[in-house]
Amino acid sequence: MGLANFNPNDNGCDVDLPQPASDGPHIGGPGDVYSAMDTKKPLSSGHQMPGAAAASAAPTRARPVGDVWRGRVDSGDWNAITDEVNEYGGALLPRLLDDEETRRIRALYAAEDGTFRATIDMGRYRFGEGEYRYFNAPYPEPIERLKQALYPHLLPIARDWWAKLGRTAIWPDTLDEWLDLCHHAGQPKSTAILLKYGTKGWNALHRDLYGDLVFPLQVVINLNQPGVDHTGGEFLLLEQRPRAQSRGTSTLLPHGYGYVFTTRDRPVRSKRGWSAAPVRHGVSAIRSGERHTLALVFHDAS
């Protein structure tokens, strides 16, 4: 497909991307994730809810019976997580998926039953080396439950950032309301992603922008065990500092743990008060083995 056929409105990497020929949805770039709960496809069951949860920086909704994923999210020290994100643009979250859950999500990659809406060869579009698939909605249960649990904790950070930058925070109190706004604005396509890298695989620095409506934070979860399933494959952030050299960070994500990071830009202190620092993310080269990532984006795509 020639450059004349590229649509600049379909990109998530600040480059023009073609439309997949298989089912026709517009795509965004690689990411490192709506209806009622009872429509979700179950992936695992029989979990018991953790008892204790640390104090949260945000209010949480009533937890559905057996919602172990909300318990894991709530167990994080969200004051410390917020401080870390404000300082570095990203922060490690608690373990969000157990061994069996990560295995079962990895196994979904081969599914040809409508679980995914599109499959992207990263090498073809010069995004890096590897492959990723966009989930169809409704999502498998852990994905939907994790997104619903994370949103109330991320929302105060997002609103604080926009206040510092003098922007109007447009995000409502619930994820469902926010996604409804995305859909009415012409962004109806699901954005949760399952990525797969083999040896020498990598992900180019990019931002997951799928339309005008963007939530400024997103989460990735490493579905493999570093040092056992793969070596290399560190998660990368590159922040463009105001009137200064860019700053990079590298994090080796533990198995099943989440990592929250900046989607597009964030406020950093400058001589004029607060300035927006653009942030891109990627994955360093896999030296050996195989690495899978679940990416949770909190806005949908055009």
Secondary structure, 3 states (H helix, E strand, C coil): CCHHHCEHHHCCCCCCECCCCCCCCCCCCCCCCCCCHHHCECCCCCCCCCCCCCCCCCCCCCCCCCCHHHHHHHCCCHHHHHHHHHHHCEEEEEECCCHHHHHHHHHHHHCCCCCEEEEEECCCCCCEECEEEEECCCCEHHHHHHHHHHHHHHHHHHHHHHHHCCCCCCCCCCHHHHHHHHHHCCCCECCCEEEEECCCCEEEEECCCCCCCCCCEEEEEECCCECCCEEECCEEEEECCCCCCCEEEEECCCCCEEEEEECCEEEEEECCEEEEEEEEEEECCEEEECEEEEEECCCCEC
